């Protein structure tokens, strides 16, 4: 029983939704597999999210643990394995509401940083849930600046043990997921001391709870850090250590080791200890950042095609809000961004795979580029997508603000991605440091990675576009982005040098340039995203129908960026005021074009109603009926509130006689 | 026991915090009064918000009703009255967590739209809580577009009654506060039909619950709409009416009436029925929008002065994060905005008072300007401030994301202000319509209100600034804003005319210009805000110490706006690229200057710790200790979760033998 307003949107698609879905999935066989996983999981009542919006933090946690335990059983039943092709669809199908994600990071740390012996000992235990792990890095007083961590691990040569301590309150581990109530073990990052000398931060496996009765181990204080903006299901925890001893073998020692005599040996970069974070940064983008934007677009665009409000022409029926230019201008650029970041994600994954192969062979040459790209893109994409989800929420008016729309929980969750796994501003500055270094190198003719070679070719110039149609040429806008990014990098490099030449100390000069450095890093990532989108469209030649609409989305993504960051392009006259008017015209012209395919474009993301869990976004568009049905299930409607007997009745009855 | 890092910030203030507080309050006697109210309320345990972050929606509602009932008693005890000078501080002291706000709107509607007879009947009942009122305007299917409301009120001449009906599901009233569980009566907005003719939307007083036992009245279906992003304490409700009859006298009839014979009479504009909304739009700005930004700035700036992270110079102690340029650039413009909007609020209040006096005399001449300004500023300020709070939240990293920081609840609440009392985009377009009309009038020499006279004087030109110091001249930047706003209005007016001249129908042409029209409206409000800030500073001459720092804030607010909307100023060359570099330099130079006074500037807002309810923002800066103490009180730490016995224990014990 599909709302006719929504049904009609699907009759005029300029392309095959099924083909687009298959292409996004990487082939029709992947789509079939994904759907099978989703069906198996959504068909199982243990995984239901029906009451999610009505649950307390305690209830959400219990449900998340129940699901985490049950999914093991389910995987066994279904014949799915951790290394199987289905695996990557499971988490998405669970929609994130599941415990033991940090258990996985625990395992990944050991696999990546542990010796073969350590892997042989711990991975089987963890993968069979004989122990439950967490990853205890962040402290109350330190987050992204890992060198500042205050937890200590002192080597006791006599006992051949490390003694771990939380020397002060700010050193308390704070935030690690699965640690507040679930974990029995955790990887603790601590400053290693041997013979009184500090060797920096290293990872240690520490047991924190009894395997018998789950009570805290001696010397351990731990608990839950309380309510957060979202992640109610996760038991983010705190941890204090008082003279907790672990054997020498519990320091993860693939890349470095304390030998029995206290000799410290290292193979390769110490930075490799942070490598888990790099991998997490890239791997979180798809499920935690891009998928939420796709969901938010699906909800907001479907709703906007059934919500009618006010009249476009007097005397006519009220118009669908999706027919208003302002609504299109809110939503369609977010839709284009969802596609853009889906594609850049593939790009980053490829870069990562290449670098990882080298690292496995203890060649760390690609680490700087990988670090710079994973940092910058994590920052740029999470910030962009957080804003996208917020725009979708606000574009749905009051109903978007109801938890039942599904949008508030998408927002409150995605906003955390700007903070976790590295605070965005700090990450952008790390990217900027890499860009400045490459710019300097390129200026003096030294070799730089191909991805930043464009920095060498900065020169003044003018955009050659003569009319608005020229701005639909990917060469034209990609060059504009390239010029803009290179200009921001080079002008900030110049400011930095000027400051230092005028006697400002290097670190102070750096600080005085950081606002502009962060802008430059973002501009670089924006440029690469546009370029990659254009190249992806270019390669699509075999699928003409899809290519055409993807080209429109690519154009929209690019022109939206110029339209909304006009200053950066106008600044040196590369784009003139008259050209900016052409950009604006082309940009606004694209809106009604893409609007025609807007519903099919979100349908192609292929989310089930259960996965959206939204009264506004369901496939059938019966929004008012569903809002009403769901609201009636709210605990606030289950009985008359005790507030009536206690407060309202005395008040009203007190006065009743006078009426 | 103040954290020394915070204490030191207070020793170097360039002005007297106490004097600034008094000035912001409008005089030292107001400060005394406010503090007395706050002390009386915060000293009363009934009003405690200590457990707020741990409560369910049901618990929050009960607490809000308890407080609403208790505040009546308290007011009586303290000798405070609804018309007394203390009144405006009460709500602020309760920090919004109180029921029956819509009861007040109910009363305001009757006072404003009711006849003397109606006022005499209903106001005493309502003010003594013999009845509890709500304001039922918004429906499932219609919000800001009031003309589209679908609820009907048909006049039955025989019975001399109106028959109210909800003809379809989309006509169900949805969102009204206090209606889900509390209200006994409500003002229902419905399409009035007399003898089959529709006279548009009118307000009717309808009883919905029994005064005896609170059961729903015949023909009424009502309940709570369920969980929302915030406002957990409010029972936003739904309401369906089936042949509900009310006497003829229940239509509010100060400005229009259905006479016994069915004759419809109107005095003045029908739009006056929406006037309640105009008043609410202006009155919400202080407490719901500006105060939250002031609180968010207080929390984020105090935290940034005690949080130390990473090193500015190698070998030194870790730096306060407030010493990083990027952190200053995040927070200080929001601080400046909080001041800017505090001042513009006074400006709007004055405009309102003037218009209201006229309306009382049934002179509606100022309605268009008042409507345009209240709409545009409501939209611009709520959007700006929502973004400010979000920036503050994110600037506090992970700890900002904990509910215990107080920031998430400030954000989830303020974001609603972008939607309620008129969706922002629609409001901006109403302002734009007024601006375009005035621009057209001014162009042909007709008189326009002084506030928009500047639109007549648009001409090409160049900013005369020659160096960065020139941009610290309020004349220079105010003129730049004026030019920019006028250009956006005039160029959009030209686009509109061109479209129509090329044959595009008027309504379609309007739609094609709405993205730019909304920008123009925002630019106008931004300009007026800058101008008003500069004038406020100018008038401050007698208080030199305060004037100096206010001048810095005014400069920062203005230059931040140019820096971050560069395209609008560069577009026609009014500001050149070289001048934009001067703006940037002056803007960045201001940051360390204002940073020195940042803590005193937020101290001057004079929020108590209880009112901030933030583990990060307390006056003493003991952030880690407080986070830890508060987290321990979380219900998640009260007992071992049942999830252990149910799910974890079987899992872990299942495997224990193998260890």
Boltz contact constraints between the chains, C-beta under 6 A:
constraints:
  - contact:
      token1: [A, 53]
      token2: [B, 227]
      max_distance: 6.0
  - contact:
      token1: [A, 56]
      token2: [B, 56]
      max_distance: 6.0
  - contact:
      token1: [A, 57]
      token2: [B, 636]
      max_distance: 6.0
  - contact:
      token1: [A, 62]
      token2: [B, 643]
      max_distance: 6.0
  - contact:
      token1: [A, 65]
      token2: [B, 643]
      max_distance: 6.0
  - contact:
      token1: [A, 65]
      token2: [B, 647]
      max_distance: 6.0
  - contact:
      token1: [A, 66]
      token2: [B, 647]
      max_distance: 6.0
  - contact:
      token1: [A, 69]
      token2: [B, 647]
      max_distance: 6.0
  - contact:
      token1: [A, 69]
      token2: [B, 651]
      max_distance: 6.0
  - contact:
      token1: [A, 128]
      token2: [B, 655]
      max_distance: 6.0
  - contact:
      token1: [A, 129]
      token2: [B, 651]
      max_distance: 6.0
  - contact:
      token1: [A, 130]
      token2: [B, 655]
      max_distance: 6.0
  - contact:
      token1: [A, 130]
      token2: [B, 659]
      max_distance: 6.0
  - contact:
      token1: [A, 140]
      token2: [B, 624]
      max_distance: 6.0
  - contact:
      token1: [A, 143]
      token2: [B, 397]
      max_distance: 6.0
  - contact:
      token1: [A, 143]
      token2: [B, 398]
      max_distance: 6.0
  - contact:
      token1: [A, 145]
      token2: [B, 309]
      max_distance: 6.0
  - contact:
      token1: [A, 145]
      token2: [B, 310]
      max_distance: 6.0
  - contact:
      token1: [A, 169]
      token2: [B, 624]
      max_distance: 6.0
  - contact:
      token1: [A, 170]
      token2: [B, 624]
      max_distance: 6.0
  - contact:
      token1: [A, 175]
      token2: [B, 398]
      max_distance: 6.0
  - contact:
      token1: [A, 181]
      token2: [B, 641]
      max_distance: 6.0
  - contact:
      token1: [A, 211]
      token2: [B, 652]
      max_distance: 6.0
  - contact:
      token1: [A, 211]
      token2: [B, 656]
      max_distance: 6.0
  - contact:
      token1: [A, 214]
      token2: [B, 644]
      max_distance: 6.0
  - contact:
      token1: [A, 223]
      token2: [B, 637]
      max_distance: 6.0
  - contact:
      token1: [A, 224]
      token2: [B, 636]
      max_distance: 6.0
  - contact:
      token1: [A, 224]
      token2: [B, 637]
      max_distance: 6.0
  - contact:
      token1: [A, 225]
      token2: [B, 631]
      max_distance: 6.0
  - contact:
      token1: [A, 226]
      token2: [B, 404]
      max_distance: 6.0
  - contact:
      token1: [A, 226]
      token2: [B, 631]
      max_distance: 6.0
  - contact:
      token1: [A, 226]
      token2: [B, 634]
      max_distance: 6.0
  - contact:
      token1: [A, 227]
      token2: [B, 53]
      max_distance: 6.0
  - contact:
      token1: [A, 227]
      token2: [B, 403]
      max_distance: 6.0
  - contact:
      token1: [A, 228]
      token2: [B, 401]
      max_distance: 6.0
  - contact:
      token1: [A, 228]
      token2: [B, 402]
      max_distance: 6.0
  - contact:
      token1: [A, 229]
      token2: [B, 401]
      max_distance: 6.0
  - contact:
      token1: [A, 229]
      token2: [B, 408]
      max_distance: 6.0
  - contact:
      token1: [A, 309]
      token2: [B, 145]
      max_distance: 6.0
  - contact:
      token1: [A, 310]
      token2: [B, 145]
      max_distance: 6.0
  - contact:
      token1: [A, 312]
      token2: [B, 507]
      max_distance: 6.0
  - contact:
      token1: [A, 313]
      token2: [B, 507]
      max_distance: 6.0
  - contact:
      token1: [A, 325]
      token2: [B, 511]
      max_distance: 6.0
  - contact:
      token1: [A, 325]
      token2: [B, 514]
      max_distance: 6.0
  - contact:
      token1: [A, 325]
      token2: [B, 515]
      max_distance: 6.0
  - contact:
      token1: [A, 326]
      token2: [B, 425]
      max_distance: 6.0
  - contact:
      token1: [A, 326]
      token2: [B, 514]
      max_distance: 6.0
  - contact:
      token1: [A, 326]
      token2: [B, 515]
      max_distance: 6.0
  - contact:
      token1: [A, 329]
      token2: [B, 515]
      max_distance: 6.0
  - contact:
      token1: [A, 394]
      token2: [B, 418]
      max_distance: 6.0
  - contact:
      token1: [A, 397]
      token2: [B, 143]
      max_distance: 6.0
  - contact:
      token1: [A, 397]
      token2: [B, 419]
      max_distance: 6.0
  - contact:
      token1: [A, 397]
      token2: [B, 423]
      max_distance: 6.0
  - contact:
      token1: [A, 398]
      token2: [B, 143]
      max_distance: 6.0
  - contact:
      token1: [A, 398]
      token2: [B, 175]
      max_distance: 6.0
  - contact:
      token1: [A, 398]
      token2: [B, 419]
      max_distance: 6.0
  - contact:
      token1: [A, 401]
      token2: [B, 228]
      max_distance: 6.0
  - contact:
      token1: [A, 401]
      token2: [B, 229]
      max_distance: 6.0
  - contact:
      token1: [A, 401]
      token2: [B, 416]
      max_distance: 6.0
  - contact:
      token1: [A, 401]
      token2: [B, 419]
      max_distance: 6.0
  - contact:
      token1: [A, 402]
      token2: [B, 228]
      max_distance: 6.0
  - contact:
      token1: [A, 403]
      token2: [B, 227]
      max_distance: 6.0
  - contact:
      token1: [A, 404]
      token2: [B, 226]
      max_distance: 6.0
  - contact:
      token1: [A, 408]
      token2: [B, 229]
      max_distance: 6.0
  - contact:
      token1: [A, 416]
      token2: [B, 401]
      max_distance: 6.0
  - contact:
      token1: [A, 418]
      token2: [B, 394]
      max_distance: 6.0
  - contact:
      token1: [A, 419]
      token2: [B, 397]
      max_distance: 6.0
  - contact:
      token1: [A, 419]
      token2: [B, 398]
      max_distance: 6.0
  - contact:
      token1: [A, 419]
      token2: [B, 401]
      max_distance: 6.0
  - contact:
      token1: [A, 423]
      token2: [B, 397]
      max_distance: 6.0
  - contact:
      token1: [A, 425]
      token2: [B, 326]
      max_distance: 6.0
  - contact:
      token1: [A, 507]
      token2: [B, 312]
      max_distance: 6.0
  - contact:
      token1: [A, 507]
      token2: [B, 313]
      max_distance: 6.0
  - contact:
      token1: [A, 511]
      token2: [B, 325]
      max_distance: 6.0
  - contact:
      token1: [A, 514]
      token2: [B, 325]
      max_distance: 6.0
  - contact:
      token1: [A, 514]
      token2: [B, 326]
      max_distance: 6.0
  - contact:
      token1: [A, 515]
      token2: [B, 325]
      max_distance: 6.0
  - contact:
      token1: [A, 515]
      token2: [B, 326]
      max_distance: 6.0
  - contact:
      token1: [A, 515]
      token2: [B, 329]
      max_distance: 6.0
  - contact:
      token1: [A, 566]
      token2: [B, 567]
      max_distance: 6.0
  - contact:
      token1: [A, 567]
      token2: [B, 566]
      max_distance: 6.0
  - contact:
      token1: [A, 567]
      token2: [B, 567]
      max_distance: 6.0
  - contact:
      token1: [A, 567]
      token2: [B, 570]
      max_distance: 6.0
  - contact:
      token1: [A, 570]
      token2: [B, 567]
      max_distance: 6.0
  - contact:
      token1: [A, 570]
      token2: [B, 570]
      max_distance: 6.0
  - contact:
      token1: [A, 571]
      token2: [B, 577]
      max_distance: 6.0
  - contact:
      token1: [A, 572]
      token2: [B, 577]
      max_distance: 6.0
  - contact:
      token1: [A, 577]
      token2: [B, 571]
      max_distance: 6.0
  - contact:
      token1: [A, 577]
      token2: [B, 572]
      max_distance: 6.0
  - contact:
      token1: [A, 624]
      token2: [B, 140]
      max_distance: 6.0
  - contact:
      token1: [A, 624]
      token2: [B, 169]
      max_distance: 6.0
  - contact:
      token1: [A, 624]
      token2: [B, 170]
      max_distance: 6.0
  - contact:
      token1: [A, 631]
      token2: [B, 225]
      max_distance: 6.0
  - contact:
      token1: [A, 631]
      token2: [B, 226]
      max_distance: 6.0
  - contact:
      token1: [A, 634]
      token2: [B, 226]
      max_distance: 6.0
  - contact:
      token1: [A, 636]
      token2: [B, 57]
      max_distance: 6.0
  - contact:
      token1: [A, 636]
      token2: [B, 224]
      max_distance: 6.0
  - contact:
      token1: [A, 637]
      token2: [B, 223]
      max_distance: 6.0
  - contact:
      token1: [A, 637]
      token2: [B, 224]
      max_distance: 6.0
  - contact:
      token1: [A, 641]
      token2: [B, 181]
      max_distance: 6.0
  - contact:
      token1: [A, 643]
      token2: [B, 62]
      max_distance: 6.0
  - contact:
      token1: [A, 643]
      token2: [B, 65]
      max_distance: 6.0
  - contact:
      token1: [A, 644]
      token2: [B, 214]
      max_distance: 6.0
  - contact:
      token1: [A, 647]
      token2: [B, 65]
      max_distance: 6.0
  - contact:
      token1: [A, 647]
      token2: [B, 66]
      max_distance: 6.0
  - contact:
      token1: [A, 647]
      token2: [B, 69]
      max_distance: 6.0
  - contact:
      token1: [A, 651]
      token2: [B, 69]
      max_distance: 6.0
  - contact:
      token1: [A, 651]
      token2: [B, 129]
      max_distance: 6.0
  - contact:
      token1: [A, 652]
      token2: [B, 211]
      max_distance: 6.0
  - contact:
      token1: [A, 655]
      token2: [B, 128]
      max_distance: 6.0
  - contact:
      token1: [A, 655]
      token2: [B, 130]
      max_distance: 6.0
  - contact:
      token1: [A, 656]
      token2: [B, 211]
      max_distance: 6.0
  - contact:
      token1: [A, 659]
      token2: [B, 130]
      max_distance: 6.0
